[in-house]
Every structure is written in structure tokens, then in C-alpha cells.
Amino acid sequence: MEDQKQTPSNTPPTSPADQAAEAQAAQPATPNQTTEPAAAADDVATQLAAQLAEQEAKARENYDLYLRAVAEAENIRRRAQEDVAKAHKFAIESFAEHLLPVMDSLQAALADGSGDIAKLREGVELTAKQLASAFEKGRMVELNPVGEKFDPHRHQAISMVPSEQEPNTVVAVLQRGYLIADRVLRPALVTVAAPK
């Protein structure tokens, strides 16, 4: 038998998928195949345009809400500033209303021309009671710390004097102090017992 030698061909071997693609490319194009991609592209473009319009509408709505929120915040800030200004301006109003009867009593005492010392003293005592009532309504508390332990936050020591009391206790009050809502308005001026 005679051996036959085959000569190798210059074309590379192709896969079945490559062969199918070549066969399809060799066939003439039909009108349906060319219009389908164009119609699909139009559908995608229409959907994208609709989505874009929807997102733009949402963006406009959110921007409007943002502008309203900024305006509302500015209004709240302005109203709060006005409220604080009014509070500063009229904070003393209720306390002043409590002081008016005291002023009326003082003016009545000055207008009295009778010269009766007993009546004058009685009027001053009543006026002092009215003033104490006004202080109480205004949450002012009097500090009269005789016999109490010296407190540098509420008392101001003028001097130390020898005394039978315990050291650092208040012996005498030279001027009463006042608290307003647990805050020292004026410390009491006091003398303090010296150490023995």
C-alpha cells in the first residue's frame, strides 16, 4: 500500500459557532432584521425620556420642598428672636405690677400732713408688708443669716468679732441680702465670729 501524504491547508480550523456566524453573514439581510433593532432603540429612548422627565419632576418637587423648609426655618428663627427680645423687654412686667401698690402706699404716706407719728409708723409697716409680698410673688427671698454658718457664696463678711458663738458663724447682719430664684441678687453684709 502506498502511503498518502496530506498537505496541510493554510486555513485555520473554525469552530461551529464561527461557522454559523459566517453562514448568517453570507445570507442577504431581510427587511424585518434591520427594523427590529431600530424599533428597540426607539423604545429604549422613549423609556429613558419618560424616566428623565419623571426624575426632573421629582427634582423640582424636592427643590420646592427645600425652599419651603428654608423659608420656614428662617421664619422660626426670626420669631424666636422676636420672642427673646419681648421676653427681655417685658420680663419685669409682672414684678412691676406687684410693686405698684407699694408705690401707692408710699405716695399716700407722703401726702399725709397730719404729723401723727403712730399713723406714719403703721403706714410704713403696712408698706413693708406689701413690699415683702411683692418680693415673694417675684420669687425674691430675703437673706437674714444671723446665727447661721458663714457662706461666702451668700454672705459678705465685713469683719470678724470676738463672740460666744462658734467660729465662722454670722454674729450680726449689717445689710440683708436677697436671692432671686435661688440665685444671689445681693449678698448679705455680715460680721462673723472670730476663732477662739
C-alpha positions in Angstrom: 0.0 0.0 0.0 1.0 3.4 -0.8 1.2 6.0 1.9 -0.6 9.1 1.0 0.7 12.3 2.5 -1.8 15.0 3.0 -0.6 18.6 2.7 -1.7 20.9 5.4 -4.1 23.7 4.3 -3.4 27.3 5.1 -6.8 28.0 6.6 -7.2 27.7 10.3 -9.8 25.3 11.7 -13.1 27.0 12.6 -15.5 26.3 15.4 -19.2 25.6 14.8 -20.2 28.9 16.3 -17.8 30.8 13.9 -19.2 28.7 11.0 -22.8 29.7 11.9 -21.9 33.4 12.1 -20.3 33.2 8.7 -23.3 31.5 7.2 -25.6 34.1 8.6 -23.4 36.9 7.3 -23.4 35.4 3.9 -27.2 35.4 3.7 -28.8 38.6 2.4 -30.5 40.8 5.0 -34.2 40.8 5.2 -36.2 44.0 6.0 -37.5 42.6 9.4 -34.0 42.1 10.7 -33.0 45.7 10.1 -36.1 47.4 11.5 -36.1 45.4 14.8 -33.0 47.0 16.3 -34.2 50.5 15.3 -37.6 49.9 16.9 -36.0 48.5 20.1 -33.7 51.6 20.2 -36.8 53.9 19.9 -38.5 52.0 22.7 -35.4 52.4 24.9 -35.1 56.1 24.1 -38.8 56.6 24.9 -38.5 54.9 28.2 -35.3 56.8 29.1 -37.0 60.1 28.1 -40.0 59.2 30.3 -37.7 58.3 33.2 -35.8 61.5 32.8 -39.0 63.6 32.8 -40.2 61.8 35.9 -36.8 62.4 37.7 -36.8 66.0 36.7 -40.4 66.4 38.1 -39.2 64.8 41.4 -36.2 67.1 41.5 -38.4 70.2 41.0 -40.7 69.0 43.7 -37.8 68.3 46.1 -36.3 71.7 45.3 -39.7 73.4 46.1 -39.9 71.5 49.4 -36.3 72.5 50.2 -37.1 76.2 49.5 -40.2 76.0 51.7 -38.2 74.3 54.5 -35.5 77.1 54.3 -38.2 79.8 54.4 -39.9 78.1 57.4 -36.7 77.8 59.3 -35.9 81.5 58.7 -39.4 82.4 59.9 -39.0 80.3 63.1 -35.6 81.8 63.7 -37.0 85.4 63.3 -40.0 84.6 65.5 -37.7 83.2 68.2 -35.5 86.3 68.1 -38.7 88.5 68.5 -39.9 86.3 71.4 -36.5 86.6 73.2 -36.5 90.4 72.6 -40.0 90.6 74.0 -39.1 88.4 77.0 -36.1 90.7 77.8 -38.2 93.8 77.4 -41.2 92.7 79.4 -39.7 90.2 81.9 -40.0 92.6 84.7 -43.6 93.5 83.9 -45.3 91.1 86.4 -42.9 92.1 89.2 -43.6 95.8 88.5 -47.3 95.1 88.8 -46.7 93.8 92.3 -44.7 96.9 93.2 -47.4 99.4 92.2 -49.4 99.0 95.5 -46.1 99.7 97.4 -45.6 102.9 95.5 -49.3 103.9 96.1 -48.8 103.4 99.8 -45.6 105.4 99.9 -47.2 108.3 98.0 -50.2 108.2 100.4 -47.8 108.4 103.3 -46.0 111.4 101.8 -49.3 113.1 101.1 -50.4 112.7 104.8 -50.0 116.0 106.6 -51.4 115.1 110.0 -47.9 114.7 111.6 -49.1 111.7 113.7 -46.0 109.5 114.2 -48.0 106.4 115.2 -50.0 106.6 112.0 -46.9 107.1 109.9 -45.2 104.1 111.6 -48.3 102.0 111.0 -48.3 103.0 107.3 -44.6 102.2 106.9 -45.1 98.8 108.4 -48.0 98.1 106.1 -45.9 99.3 103.1 -43.1 97.0 104.2 -45.5 94.1 104.3 -46.7 95.0 100.8 -43.1 95.1 99.6 -42.3 91.7 101.2 -45.4 90.3 99.5 -44.3 91.7 96.1 -40.8 90.2 96.7 -42.4 86.8 97.4 -44.5 86.9 94.3 -41.4 87.9 92.3 -39.6 84.9 93.9 -37.2 87.1 95.8 -36.1 85.7 99.1 -34.5 87.7 101.9 -31.2 86.6 103.4 -31.1 87.3 107.2 -28.5 84.7 108.3 -28.0 85.6 112.0 -26.6 82.5 113.8 -26.0 80.6 110.5 -22.7 79.3 109.3 -20.9 81.8 107.1 -21.4 81.0 103.4 -19.1 83.0 101.1 -21.5 82.4 98.2 -24.4 84.2 100.0 -22.7 86.4 102.6 -20.0 89.1 102.5 -18.0 89.4 105.7 -17.2 92.9 106.8 -15.2 92.0 109.9 -14.5 89.2 112.5 -15.5 89.9 116.1 -15.0 88.0 119.3 -18.1 86.2 120.2 -19.5 83.3 122.3 -20.9 81.7 119.1 -19.0 79.1 117.2 -16.2 80.4 114.9 -17.3 81.4 111.4 -20.9 81.9 112.3 -22.8 85.1 111.5 -23.0 87.4 114.5 -24.8 90.4 113.0 -26.3 91.4 109.7 -25.5 94.9 108.6 -27.4 94.7 105.3 -29.8 91.9 104.4 -29.1 90.0 101.2 -31.6 88.7 98.6 -31.9 85.7 96.4 -33.9 85.6 93.2 -34.9 82.1 92.0 -32.0 80.6 94.1 -29.5 83.0 92.6 -27.8 85.6 94.8 -29.1 89.1 93.8 -27.2 90.7 96.6 -25.1 89.0 99.3 -25.8 89.9 103.0 -23.2 92.1 104.7 -22.3 90.4 107.9 -19.9 90.2 110.8 -18.5 86.8 111.6 -17.5 85.2 114.9 -13.7 85.1 115.3 -11.9 81.8 116.2 -11.4 81.5 120.0 
